[in-house]
Amino acid sequence: MKNLLIVCLIAFALSAPYLSVGAQDEPAPLVFFGRGLFLLNEETGRVTAWSQCGDGLGFRISPTGEWIARLQDDSDLRLCNLYTRDIINVPAPYERDGAFASYPSWSPDGGQIAWSASYETGEHVLMTYDLASNEAQVLVDDLLPSYPRPQVLWGESGLVVVIENRSDEQGRVAPLYSPTGELLAEDLSNHIFFALYAWVTDDSGKEYLARYTNSAIGDLVDPETGIIYFAQGIEMYSPLAPDGLIVTVTTNSEQTQALVELPDGETFTVSDLDNDALSDFVPFFYFEPRNISIAPTGDAFAIFSLTQFIWRDGTMTDVPENIPAADGTGVIWGPSAYRIQGELLSPAG
């Protein structure tokens, strides 16, 4: 019996890094990034500057809402725990000067991180880091060069690396790799330039790769068959509270708007809120927006744009003024996911 108890305690300890936000004793902090990194406790209103984690853009929050990842020193990785304030620095397994790296991407279970880098010496690689083993590796060592910055997306279907190089005859390509580095599909891009990509799911949980040039024009590709589909809409939600509020983009003859739908079915647009600065508000970017984030509990959202506030239960609370506001500044409250809204349409009918 004693041995069984020890085994259970060890298993719990090993699983601790992957516990969800709901298991934490304190509310999930709002993370403001850009000109410094600041954490806001919504309940107390306390703002904490966290310079040790770094600043700038490219922060990615884990699916559990516990860690944020960012790149530093060209292609090295830094992990920052939002609750313990622990920081892990991970040297890139492929150290070269002059790296041009992607933003990091978390695995669906939050146990690994992937990122790519192109080096002046000619190497173009995809790398991963495993939190449990504390090991980084080069997963793919023969990527095509990408300028501007590539997009790396890790979904249940695998890892997509969106590569754009207009000086190359192939232009834009998006190969799909397995978590072990096997090439599953040579190109899922359809050679669409300047598109934003995201993994989205349908009602059954099947995954598609969304390819959108803006909030209204885009399509979905089935990574298994290559068949292209169109969605009536795509909604953003908190995967930690999938039945909570959702945010979608709607377009009519007059303007594009951000629509909020509450769990009870009530809807309103952000532009309907009592603030003139919100008259033309839309999520920016369409996937992983910097200017709006849903609470991990799914019952509130924060906006950090021309105006900055937290919306909860119909009340707008201003963000404290000691959080710097400037172009490029953004907010992360929790992880976001995307799913198809309405019917999935096929061009073939």
Secondary structure, DSSP 8 states (H G I E B T S, - for coil): -HHHHHHHHHHHHHHGGG--GGGSSS---EEEESSSEEEE-TTT--EEE-GGG--SS--EE-TTSSEEEEEETTTEEEEEETTT--EEEE--SS--SS-EE---EE-TTSSEEEEEEE-TTS-EEEEEEETTTTEEEEEES-----BS--EEEEETTEEEEEEEBTTSTT-EE--EE-TTS-EEES--STT-TT-EEEEEE-TT--EEEEEESSSS-EEEE-TTT--EEEEEEEEEE-TTSTTS-EEEEEE-SS-EEEEEE-TTS-EEEGGGSS-GGGTT---SSSSS-SSEEE-TTSSEEEEESSSEEEEETTEEEE--TTS---TT-EEE-S--EEEEEEEEE-TT-
